[in-house]
Amino acid sequence: MHPEFPIADDIIYLNHAAVAPWPRRTVEAVTRFARENGARGATDYPNWIRTETRLRERLADLINAPSPADIALAKNTSEGLSIIAYGLDWKPSDNVVGIAQEFPSNRIVWESLRDQHVTYRQLDLYKSSSPEADLIALCDEHTRLIAVSSVQYARGLRLDLEHLGDFCRKQKILFCVDAIQSLGVLPFDLTRIKADFVVADGHKWMLGPEGVALLYVNPHLRSELRLHQYGWHMVDHRGDFDRADWTPASDATRFECGSPNMLGVHALDASLSLLLETGIDRIQTAVAERIDLLVELIDLHGFELLSPREPGRGAGILTFRVPGADNQSLFRKLTAHGVICAQRGGGIRFSPHFYTPGGVLRQAIDIAAEDA
Ligand SMILES: Cc1ncc(COP(=O)(O)O)c(C=O)c1O
């Protein structure tokens, strides 16, 4: 057992693509913070700000952003995407290109722009053998933005972001990446991907709590996004409460209207310290080994793999079906045996992290195979 993950004996946790367990150090950081609040209130607030600053540094590190000043802390991915979608100045003929099977947060927000006569063009991923080329084929001279998840939540397809980013840069199309299914499990290099916007909540592969998300906006576009939330926190000269005049902060904090989620900040900061200490490359290798083992076991049992097999196409998600089995019943059986997983993309989704022991993967597949 990994010392940071004392997972209860009665469960097999294969649901990091949904909500992850917290590492021990995160539990301790939150406990310490709670005790401090109880005993001293906000007496040592400057220390909290230091933790918040460090979190921005760690998030910048994780995506290779030029500066922590480019990182805003949002409530969640949906809020980040909404800040982008409702910040841009759309023209009636504009279109957005995305994927029909996207997680709802990265679909609904673009669909909602129909009120502004913006069309949302969707690629049917399940009919595409070359998603990047097909996404590009959906673009025309009215395409303003491509919005994709780096890794599809349901079956785990990993997109070639560099390819899409290059295309967008050449065509002057904005590139928006929901990175929630890859940050913390795959390396992410903003300079290579050339994303204009990156959004990701912390509660999946980053092993943090719900309610603190990274929002990166290309600094060149920052002032172009119309703001819809205002407050004391998003201004230059923050904390100078007597000052009558104000301007939105020049850095990414202009997207943070009021008091931060300090509890979440302390938790996510601790979780990221573990990821960065372990090394994302090592984590990627460890997760890939676990996915390879699952694929091997799935093949052995004659299950149907719904996730991509091609090298470079996967991340931490593996979705499968058991031929002849009703998916709902299979899910209930797995849950009853303590296998914490999800029903997604027409199958069962397993999502182990780098610390998941190989033995429990075998156990989970054995349970799926019982009476199959
Ligand atoms: C691709 C993707 N985006 C976003 C989310 C979650 O959005 P939020 O952070 O707004 O809860 C999920 C959660 O499953 C997801 O898989």
The ligand as an SDF file (V2000), in Angstrom:
LIG
                    3D

 16 16  0  0  0  0  0  0  0  0999 V2000
  -14.1920   16.5000  -19.1330 C   0  0  0  0  0  0  0  0  0  0  0  0
  -14.7950   17.0150  -17.8700 C   0  0  0  0  0  0  0  0  0  0  0  0
  -14.9600   18.3280  -17.6860 N   0  0  0  0  0  0  0  0  0  0  0  0
  -15.4740   18.8340  -16.5380 C   0  0  0  0  0  0  0  0  0  0  0  0
  -15.8600   17.9830  -15.5100 C   0  0  0  0  0  0  0  0  0  0  0  0
  -16.3760   18.5170  -14.2160 C   0  0  0  0  0  0  0  0  0  0  0  0
  -16.7550   19.8360  -14.2700 O   0  0  0  0  0  0  0  0  0  0  0  0
  -16.7750   20.7210  -12.9530 P   0  0  0  0  0  0  0  0  0  0  0  0
  -15.3640   20.9050  -12.5290 O   0  0  0  0  0  0  0  0  0  0  0  0
  -17.4100   21.9760  -13.4000 O   0  0  0  0  0  0  0  0  0  0  0  0
  -17.5750   20.0010  -11.9440 O   0  0  0  0  0  0  0  0  0  0  0  0
  -15.7260   16.6080  -15.6670 C   0  0  0  0  0  0  0  0  0  0  0  0
  -16.1770   15.6900  -14.5880 C   0  0  0  0  0  0  0  0  0  0  0  0
  -16.4630   14.5320  -14.7960 O   0  0  0  0  0  0  0  0  0  0  0  0
  -15.1670   16.1240  -16.8740 C   0  0  0  0  0  0  0  0  0  0  0  0
  -14.9740   14.7940  -17.0440 O   0  0  0  0  0  0  0  0  0  0  0  0
  1  2  1  0
  2  3  1  0
  2 15  2  0
  3  4  2  0
  4  5  1  0
  5  6  1  0
  5 12  2  0
  6  7  1  0
  7  8  1  0
  8  9  2  0
  8 10  1  0
  8 11  1  0
 12 13  1  0
 12 15  1  0
 13 14  2  0
 15 16  1  0
M  END
$$$$
